[in-house]
Amino acid sequence: MIDLGSRETANGSPTAEAEPEARRGVFRRLRESLSKSRQALTEEISASLFDRIDDETWERLEEALILADAGAPTTAAVVERLEHEVDSGAVPADGVAVRDRLIEILAEVASTGRAPIDLSGEPAVLMMVGVNGTGKTTTIGKVAWHLSKEMGLSVVLAAGDTYRAAAAEQLAEWADRAGAELIRGESGADPGAVAYDAISAARARGADVVIVDTAGRLHTQSNLMEELAKVRRVIAKQIPEAPHETLISIDATTGQNGLRQAKVFSESVEIDGVVLTKLDGTAKGGIALAIASDLGIPVKLIGVGETLEDLRPFDPSEYAQALLAE
Amino acid sequence: MFDQLSDRLQSTLSDVRSRGKLSESDVDAAMREIRLALLEADVNFKVVKTFTKTLKERCLGSEVLNSLDPGQQVVKIVNEELASLMGGTGSELAMASSGPTVILMAGLQGSGKTTACAKLAQHFAKEGKDVALAACDVYRPAAVDQLVTVGERAGAHVYQQGTEADPVEIASWALDQARAERRDVLIVDTAGRLHIDQDLMSELTKVRKTTKPHDVLLVVDAMTGQDAVAVAESFAEAAEFDGVVMTKLDGDARGGAALSVKAVTGKPIMFASTGEKLEDFDKFHPDRMASRILGMGDVLSLIEKAEQQVDEKQAEELQEKMRKDQFTLEDFLTQMRQVRKMGPLSGIIGMLPGMGAMKQLKNADVDEGQLDRVEAIILSMTPSERASPGQINGSRRKRIANGSGTKVQQVKQLLKQFDQMRVMMRSMANGKMPNQQQLAQMSGTAPRPKVRRR
């Protein structure tokens, strides 16, 4: 069972609480995936922190955070804060204490009012946006599978990527696996119309959740961003408060450009959360820290692998620990 | 594309440039700025360290400090070092002397391999080569369908065996087919894979050993962060790639991945993918790109682009019309479409020397939508109206506005601007350059700042 969102399941039992056993599994997996190939980083951190605390410590920490893609401003802010706390005596100049405090600070930066995904709408409408190749369609497939197979909800998918060749076929495969219904248009059809049809279909059938896929687009293409805003308006015409949740997928390997992506997308469609994908590689996904601290947009889900179970809720403190785990 | 990096470097360097004498601390300060600028551009941390060290040594060398114009020397050195960091002058693909040239494409998920395959295929097809694609991504749902669609659009034949067969076998079978059918080029698309996925990486090695490609290209997303280096190193081992295709360069990514991959693996960036269309694919010229980062413009690329897109005869005819003051709205439309074929205007502006530094121009963010409106307005006119816009009165304006989905005000404005343009053309044809005021009126903006002389 997975805490994808808060909603009573079809049979009425709450699903928000995941079992401790499963949780441990999740985090072990996350920690493993985050730390497996980054021994260099963790060695550097633990060594420098357990030795003595001096200027070199802060320099190494800066290096480690930069290498994790946290970005210069976020890195500077975190290190400065920690250094100040140690200098002022608020945190004892002891390796373990400093390290723990670092994890706390990182988690604090990452957690900006984390809320579960809002599934309260009737139907709840989720919209997935993002740059090309960040994993939108795959994420939708996984979310649909969890909602349908684990939470017992009926799901309708809207194949709003009418641009990329075979995008609808890709989503169709996922719909098939998840047992969700797929609403699609012709190739090149108006994505707004597809979303509209999907919501109408969901309402007619009393479905619980509609997930709207959209074509990947670079945030610099203003006409495509305008198209996205239009899809959102079309959805809102059907259900005024919809989409209840708009998620942007950000590839964990993304560098500082991820911040621009989140910013520009949120200007055109109001982003509720980030799905940080491909965390199973060696990339540390530190850009999520920058996004949270700069824009106040929380990470809601993380992708740590190819299988259906590898979509996970985001836990800031576990993430921070995994980032620096030995 | 490298805008942000370019901005940072330019402001740092213009500071250095303005000084007559440089002290060591001046150079240190500049190096700190450059270091931060490169880090913000996602250049790998270790690459930055080495780069600034080399740079500093050269800048403190006698060639700079003793020169008459040390600031200018520093700019020159940064430019040279940037270019060599990205791979000196351009590199070429190895082609087979007989039989099909085999090119293997590899990369992470979502880096844009399938699209890059089709773009590369079209690149060869344009040279008159018979190109085939092998669909070896059997893992991602519908990847084969995607390759078939975009491959055919690119004018290439696609060898595919669905998703049940083994990728190594598909590759080997496709190569046999390509040989038998005497194709010139075979491009092998593979599934995206994580560089730490042992099984898939060894599968990639098998595909490489089976097909013995002439070139292996690693597809890298320009937005990649610090991890680009780890990825490139792993793929260098498993795929022994020869060069890099940098994708999504049309975004505003600062392109640090581009700077780092060459530095770490020694493999050059060969192609750059710069847009959604199949034509948005160019050979990568590191030296030109370095100049562009520094705001020195990339006139060579611009000229090449123009040569590809502009029909010379048509251009001459247009020029003749301008001279004779017979330039109509119809001609204006043709010309506008030709310029737009060269790619987004913001990209073209970036290629002009000095333009990168003109904030006002950049922030104006050339509105492609406005150009669409202009097209729509002209298309809503009758041929006779396009030829002699003088006859367009109030009711015609209303009809045109309705037809093009614009406002009467916008139609009026276009006609006014067109009028001013004709006045300007007349004076240009008579050998006079338009003044700032005229230019400003034409573009509907306030007078622009003068381009700084270097």
Interface residues (C-beta under 8 A of the other chain):
Chain A: K36 S37 E63 I66 L67 A68 D69 G71 A72 V131 N132 G133 T134 G135 Y163 R164 A165 A166 A167 E169 Q170 A172 E173 W174 L218 H219 T220 Q221 S222 N223 E226 D251 T253 T254 G255 Q256 N257 G258 R260 Q261 K278 D280 G281 T282 A283 K284 G286 I287
Chain B: L36 L39 E40 A41 D42 F45 L108 Q109 G110 S111 G112 R140 P141 A142 A143 D145 Q146 T149 V150 R153 L194 H195 I196 D221 M223 T224 G225 Q226 D227 A228 A230 V231 K248 D250 G251 D252 A253 R254 G256 A257 E276 D365 D367 E368 G369
